[in-house]
Amino acid sequence: MSVRRKAAAVGAVGAVTLVVAGLTPGTASAHGALSTPVSRIAACYAEGPEHPQSQVCKDLVAMSGTQPLYDWNEVNIANADGQSRQIIPDGHLCSANRDKYKALDMARTDWPATPVTAGSTNVQFKVTAPHRGTMTLYITKQGYSPTQPLKWSDLDTTPIAVYDTAVTAPGYYSFTANLPARTGRQLIYQVWQRNDSPEAFYGCADVVFGQTAQAAKAATADIAKAPTDAQIVAGEAKSTVVHHGHGGDQAVTSTTGDLATSNVAASSSTLETALSGSAVLAAGTVGLLVYSRRRATARMKG
């Protein structure tokens, strides 16, 4: 077989491989949320999207449905590019100004909260997809009113923590925050800006201060709990978050209510198309090889 014919055969076989590799469906994951202190959306997801326990989480579902809770790790802006203060208006900080998550902006005093005391405290962020970037935490000023929509001016300009995130994480980002002296109910606001993409992620965590840990717990009517790993796994099939480099704004959402089934059907259809195309290319490759061998045999006999 000539070099040209060998190259054609190898190219055809390579094309088969590329078709299968390129069209076989893959799995994408979302990004994460504060688990210590517990963010609003994580706390409501932990209660159970279908049957939340607290009144505020029930009201969230009544306003926006269960999908925001199944997508608890996705509150993002795809093209924030370090301009969060400029693109998120006052009153919409917790939702990142996304209609899907608007219930997170409800100004009320009954959000599940984390008891805290002033001083150094451990922060944990549950990571479902690590990114290189910077996570910055802010806290509200003394005098903040949880019954009023959260404004940028409500936040202390000095962060309580700035943490550089890596592309690898053992399930959590863990770092230390320095909580200033505060009393009563306050709010911690999280901005996680990627530096490998313009995408950023946001979160609001309600906290209640006390002079001691015991006093803080006593002052917290509804203590927030983070979702367990089992709860996270159980809800994955109902998540609509699909990533193409910039997170949930490009998500594929099921309109049938059975996302897992529709995804499987779509994946099967895609795979069948890939295999059909592969079969055609493979048949062409075999034909080319047979033809080349016959030509070579004819020359030898001649």
N, C-alpha and C positions, 0 to 999 in steps of 0.2 A: 504494500500500500504506500502511495506517495506521502510525503510530508504534509501536503495540502489536505489529502483525504483524511489522514490521521487527525489533523487539527480540527477538521470539520466534525469528525466523530466525537472527539473529546469535547468539543464545544457543545454538541447536542446533548451529551450526557450531563455536562455541567449545567445546561439550561434546565434539564429535568430537576436537578437538585435545587437550583435557585427557585423554581416555581413552587416546589413543595415547601422549602424553607421560608419563602416570602409570604405564602398565603396561609400557612398553618397558624391558627389563632394563638395568641399569647395572653398572659395574665398581667394586669397592671394593678398597682396598689396606690392607696391614698397616702396621707402624710402624717397625721397625728393630732394630738391635743394635750393640753395640760391635764395631768392626773394628780399632781400635788403642787399647789392647790388645784381643786377640781374645777374645770371649766364648766360653764352652764350647759353646753351641748353634751359634754361627756356625762355630766350628772343625770341629765334627762334620759340619755341613752341607757345608762346603767339601770334606771328604774324600769325600763322596758318600753319600747316604742308603741306597742299595741295596748299596754295597760299601765301607763305611768301612775305613780302614787301621789306625788305632790300636785297641788292645784295649779301651780305655775307651769309644770310640765304637761298637765292635762290641757291647759289653755294653749300651750305651744302647738300641740297636736291638733287642737280644734281650729287654730288659725292657719297652720301651714301643712297639716298632714304629718304622717310618720316619716316621710322620706328624708327630711333634714336630719332626723335622728339616726337613720341607717347610714347617712353620709356624714356622721359626726366628726370625721377626721379630714374634712375637705373645705372648711371656711377659708376661701382664698380670693385673691384677685390675680388674674393671669399676667397682667402687665403693670403691676404696681411700680416696679423699677425705682424703689426708694422714695416714692412720692406719696406715701400713705396719707400724710396730713393734708395734702393738696387734693386728693381724689376721694377721700371718705368724709362726707359732711357730718357735722355735729348731729348727734341723735342716732347715728347709724354705725357707730364704731364696732359694736359687738357682732353685727351682721356683715361687716365689711361692705355695707351699702348694697347687699345682694338681696333681692326680694325673697329668694328661697329661704333665707335665714332671718327674715325680718322679725320673727317672734323673739329672737335673742335680744332685741333692743327694748323689750318691754321694761319700763321703769317701775319697779315694785320691790317690796321688802321681803318677799317670801321665796326668792330663789334659794335653792339649797346652797349652803355656804361651808367654808372650811375654817375651823377655829385656828387662830394664830396669835402669837405674841411678838412684840417688837424684838429686833435683833436678827442674828444670822439664822436663816432657815433653809432647809433643803427643798429644792424644786425638782420635780420629775415631769418630763414630757414624754408621753407614750408615742413612740415612733413607729409608723407603719410604712414609711418610705423615707430614708434619711437623705438629706441634701446638704451640700456645703453652703454655709451662709451665716447669718448673725441673728440670734434670738435676743430680743430686748423686752424687758418687763418694766412696766410703769405702774405706779399706784396712785390712787386718788388722793387729793389733798384733804386735810382735816376740814370739815365743813361740807364735804360732798353729801348730796342728798340722793339716796337711791330711788326716790320717787320722781326724780326729774331725769329727762333723757341725758345720757352721758355725752359730754362735750370734751373736745380736746383740752380746753382750758381747765377742766376738772382734774386733769392728770398733772402730777408733779413733773416738772421738766427734767429732773434728775432721775435716771433709771435706777431701779432697785437691783437690776442684774443685766449684764450684757455677756452673752455666751456665744462663742464661735462654734457652730455645729459642723460635724464631719460627715462624710458620705458613708461611714460605717457607724453602727450603734447597736449595742446588745439589747434591743427592745425599748430602751429609754435613753433620753438625754438627761443626765443628772448634773446639777450645778447648784451653787449657793446664791441666795438673794439676801440682801440686807434690808429688813423691814424697819422703817422709821417708826417713831412713836405715833400711834393713832388710837382712837377710841371708837367703839361701835362698829357698824357695818361699813366696809370699804370695798373697793374693787381693784383687782389687778388686771392690767391690760397687756396682752402679748402680741408682739409683732415679730414674725419670723421672715426676714427678707433673704431670699436665696441670692448668692453672688455668682451662680452659674446660670442664672435665668432671671428675668424680670419679675417672676412670680413671688408673691408673698402670702403668708398665712396669718390668721388672726384668732384671738380668743379672749373671752372675758371670764374671770374667775372671781366669784364673790367670797369675801372673807369677813370674819368677825373677830375683832381684837378683844383681848382680855389681859388683865395684869398677869395672870398665870394661865397655863394651858387648861387647867381645870375650870377656871373662871370663863375662859373663852368658850369651852364646850357648853357650859351652863347657859351662856348667853346666846348660843346658836340653836334656834328652834328646829331647824331641819339641816342636819349635817350631810354635806354632799359626799357621795361615794363614787369612785371611779369604776368604769366597767371592768369586769374580769376578763382574762384571756379567753375563757370559754364563751362569754357573752360576745366578745369581738368576733370570734370565729363563727358563732351561730348566726350573726347578722350579715356576714359577708355576701351571702347569696342575694340579699336584697339591696345591696349598695349599687348605686347608679354611677359611681365615679369611675371613669375610664380616662386614662392619661395619654396625651400625645405630646408630652414635653412641658405642658403648662397647666395641668390640673383640671379641676372640675368644670370650668367654664366651657370646656369642650367635651363634657360628659355625654354619653349616650344613655338616654332615659327610656325605660320601658313604659308604654302607655297601656299595657294589658294587665299590669299588676303581677305578672309572673315573669320577672326579669330573668331568673335562672333558666327557665324553659326557653324563653326567646333567645337568650344568649347561646344556649346549646344548639338550638335549631340553626341560628345564623352561623355558628362555628362549623356545624356539620355541612351546611351548604357550601361554605367557603372551602372546606377541605375536599368536598366532592369535586368542586370546580378545579381545584389544584391537581387532584389525582387524575381527572379527565384530561387536563392539559398535559400532564406528565405522561399519560399513556400514549397520546398522539406523538409527542416528541420521542418517546422511547421506540415506538414503532418505526418512526422515520430513521432513527439511529440504526436499528437492526437492518432495515432495508439498505441503508448506505453501506454497511459493513459487508452484507451478502453480495451486493453489486460489485464492490471493490475486489472481493476475493475471486468472483467469477471472471472479471477482467484480467486479473493477474494470472489465473489458471489458463485462460485462452491464449495469453501471450506466450506462456511456457510451452504449450502444445504447438503453437505456430512456429 
